[in-house]
Amino acid sequence: MIRIDALWLSAAPLDMRAGMDSLLAQVVRVFGQAQPHHAYLFSNRRGTRLKVLVHDGFGVWLACRRLNQGRFHWSDGEGGVALTRAQFDALVLGLPWRQLGEDGVIRIL
């Protein structure tokens, strides 16, 4: 498995036609650099597609996810947001990750 030490969410929407090189350039623009063992998440404007770029220390991995119903709950604004593993797990399922409590339970929608 790929070791991931930190998860970062890019708040600005991205054109999902972007490939690895374009995403890597976006990571450098938003986060300053691509750190080894860090994952960077991007979404399209509608919030129905997600791309994850992972730097494993040797190269770059790219994964995509599409929701057939609903939307990903995304952060507003510009820049990047650090995510916990529980927030990431909720986000990729389409759940409101910002409402996640300390105990991993969503109580407010």
matplotlib code that plots the C-alpha trace (Angstrom):
import matplotlib.pyplot as plt

x = [0.0, 1.0, 1.8, -0.1, 0.9, -1.2, -4.3, -4.9, -8.0, -7.7, -10.7, -10.7, -12.5, -10.5, -11.0, -11.2, -9.5, -6.3, -3.7, -0.8, 1.4, -1.3, -2.4, 1.2, 1.6, -1.7, -0.3, 2.8, 0.7, -1.8, 0.4, 3.9, 5.4, 4.4, 5.5, 6.3, 3.6, 1.0, -2.3, -3.9, -7.6, -9.3, -13.0, -14.8, -17.0, -20.2, -18.7, -19.5, -16.0, -12.9, -9.2, -6.5, -2.8, -0.4, 3.3, 4.8, 8.4, 9.4, 6.6, 3.1, -0.2, -3.5, -6.9, -10.4, -13.8, -17.3, -20.5, -23.6, -25.9, -25.3, -22.2, -19.0, -19.2, -16.3, -14.6, -15.3, -12.8, -9.2, -6.1, -5.8, -7.3, -5.7, -8.0, -8.0, -8.4, -11.9, -12.8, -11.3, -13.3, -16.5, -15.7, -15.1, -18.4, -20.2, -20.9, -20.7, -17.1, -17.0, -19.8, -17.7, -17.4, -14.4, -15.9, -16.3, -20.1, -22.0, -24.7, -25.6, -26.5]
y = [0.0, 3.6, 5.4, 8.7, 10.9, 14.0, 14.7, 18.1, 19.5, 22.1, 24.5, 25.8, 23.7, 22.0, 21.1, 17.3, 16.9, 17.8, 15.0, 14.3, 17.1, 19.7, 18.5, 18.5, 22.1, 23.0, 21.3, 23.5, 26.6, 26.0, 24.2, 25.5, 22.0, 18.4, 16.6, 12.9, 10.7, 13.5, 13.2, 16.2, 16.2, 18.2, 18.4, 19.8, 22.8, 20.7, 18.6, 15.3, 14.2, 13.9, 13.4, 12.5, 13.0, 11.1, 11.6, 8.4, 9.6, 7.9, 9.1, 10.3, 8.3, 9.6, 8.3, 9.4, 9.0, 9.9, 10.1, 8.9, 10.6, 13.6, 15.7, 15.8, 18.3, 20.7, 23.6, 27.1, 29.7, 29.4, 27.7, 24.3, 22.7, 19.9, 16.8, 14.1, 10.5, 10.5, 13.6, 12.1, 8.9, 10.9, 13.2, 10.4, 8.8, 12.2, 12.9, 16.3, 15.9, 19.5, 18.4, 15.4, 15.5, 14.4, 11.0, 10.5, 11.0, 13.5, 15.2, 18.3, 18.5]
z = [0.0, -0.5, 2.8, 3.2, 6.1, 5.2, 3.2, 1.6, -0.1, -2.8, -2.3, -5.9, -8.5, -11.2, -14.8, -14.7, -18.0, -16.2, -16.1, -13.7, -14.9, -14.7, -11.2, -10.0, -11.2, -9.4, -6.2, -6.4, -7.0, -4.1, -1.5, -2.5, -3.1, -3.5, -0.3, -0.3, 1.3, 1.0, -1.0, -2.7, -3.5, -6.3, -7.4, -10.4, -10.2, -9.9, -7.1, -8.8, -9.6, -7.5, -8.3, -5.8, -6.6, -4.3, -4.2, -2.8, -2.7, -6.0, -8.3, -8.6, -8.4, -9.7, -8.7, -9.8, -8.3, -9.7, -7.8, -9.8, -7.3, -5.1, -4.7, -2.7, 0.1, -0.7, 1.0, -0.1, -1.2, -2.3, -1.0, 0.7, 3.7, 5.8, 6.3, 9.0, 7.8, 9.2, 7.2, 4.1, 4.5, 4.9, 1.9, -0.6, 0.4, -0.2, 3.5, 5.1, 6.4, 8.0, 10.4, 11.7, 15.5, 17.5, 18.0, 14.2, 14.3, 12.1, 14.2, 12.3, 8.6]

ax = plt.figure().add_subplot(projection="3d")
ax.plot(x, y, z, "-o")
ax.set_aspect("equal")
plt.show()
